[in-house]
Amino acid sequence: MSPERAVALRAEVDLSAIRHNVRQLAGRGEIMGVVKADGYGHGAVPVSRVLIEEGVGWLAVATVPEAAELREAGVQTRILVLAAPLPDYLPAYEALGLDAVVSSVEVADAVIGRAPFVPVHVKVDTGMHRLGVPPEEAAGTVRRLTEAGVEVVAVWTHLATADADDPGFALEQVRRFDGVLRDLGADAPPLVHVANGPAHVRLPPLTSRPALVRLGGVLYGLDSDRAMTPDTVDLRPAMRLVSRVVHLQTVPPGESVSYGRTWTAERPTVIATLAVGYADGIPRALSNRGAVGIRGARYPIVGRVCMDMTMVSLGDPDGAGREVRRGDESVLFGRGGPSAEQTAAAAGTIPYELTTGLTRRVPRIVSDG
Ligand SMILES: *Cc1c(COP(=O)(O)O)cnc(C)c1O
């Protein structure tokens, strides 16, 4: 076995689940596959290849280096860099042939100074207040860019509450965005994009214009618990995080486990030590809260999650946990264990943070069906 494989932890990525999800999500708006943060931790290059094979014609990343990685891997698809471009980044957009976001009037001025620049997507700040041109300045900005010879491909916006129970503010954002389209009239660019994954699966169509839908988490099946996804869309999780039991012991009553002695055995208890810790990207907040799957059963995490190891209680030495052996697989999330949504909830976070948080130490084992 190669040294890289002699590690008792792996993230299994099933590309066929992503294929399945794309097919479920296609049909309303043209998909822009969001593969930022290394494809939400699943591997941006293999994920992008699958998306392209499935007919996805647009990709989005967060940063120029993320786009460069895709170009170096031979990906020729249109790529939108979602970040606000800083002035010194502009040559890289041209060198790599990327689509840029015009995130402010100031960025528009910088782009006009380089015209003809790469194609741009003018972002309108309809209420997220993260990036974008104010709605009242958006139409004028689009016209100035076009007159300067810059190709404006799209106007777009981002919703703050597409995943919330009450879509009220999302619909208010859409109204503000429609106001910009009215201001533009016949000067509107060919495309718009508004919906992210949650909006795509939950809200009614947000625009009657030719639209891209910027889909991220749903492509990876991150909402398989259907907290937001309606029954008509069947999502499959594409990742499992699997560790292995590296040590077993029975601790007597009154003995504690891990740093800080935050868990104490009340009766003789079998403790399994797993080769996964917060340096791999699992939240330390899972201490005394999360659970893992071993041989089809669930066992609670006891004591503090350490940098490289985590302990779980297998319960009574005569109970079902006695079947567990050193070397057994233990599933932190995915098939055979809790879902990513359940593990994230136990840690007080969202599944996106779990999969994007996995570190370089976790080998990604990619398969395709
Ligand atoms: C990350 C991101 C998306 C994708 O969001 P999901 O919730 O993962 O579908 C869409 N648009 C923008 C601007 C983003 O930053």
The ligand as a MOL file (V3000), in Angstrom:
LIG
                    3D

  0  0  0     0  0            999 V3000
M  V30 BEGIN CTAB
M  V30 COUNTS 15 15 0 0 0
M  V30 BEGIN ATOM
M  V30 1 C -22.1160 30.1400 -3.6190 0
M  V30 2 C -23.0070 30.9320 -4.4400 0
M  V30 3 C -24.0790 30.3390 -5.1290 0
M  V30 4 C -24.4810 28.8800 -4.9400 0
M  V30 5 O -25.2790 28.8150 -3.7830 0
M  V30 6 P -25.9300 27.4410 -3.2850 0
M  V30 7 O -26.7110 27.8340 -2.0660 0
M  V30 8 O -24.8100 26.5140 -2.9340 0
M  V30 9 O -26.7700 26.9260 -4.3990 0
M  V30 10 C -24.8180 31.1180 -5.9850 0
M  V30 11 N -24.5190 32.4240 -6.1560 0
M  V30 12 C -23.5160 33.0370 -5.4940 0
M  V30 13 C -23.2620 34.4840 -5.7200 0
M  V30 14 C -22.7380 32.3210 -4.6150 0
M  V30 15 O -21.7560 32.9290 -3.9450 0
M  V30 END ATOM
M  V30 BEGIN BOND
M  V30 1 1 1 2
M  V30 2 1 2 3
M  V30 3 2 2 14
M  V30 4 1 3 4
M  V30 5 2 3 10
M  V30 6 1 4 5
M  V30 7 1 5 6
M  V30 8 2 6 7
M  V30 9 1 6 8
M  V30 10 1 6 9
M  V30 11 1 10 11
M  V30 12 2 11 12
M  V30 13 1 12 13
M  V30 14 1 12 14
M  V30 15 1 14 15
M  V30 END BOND
M  V30 END CTAB
M  END
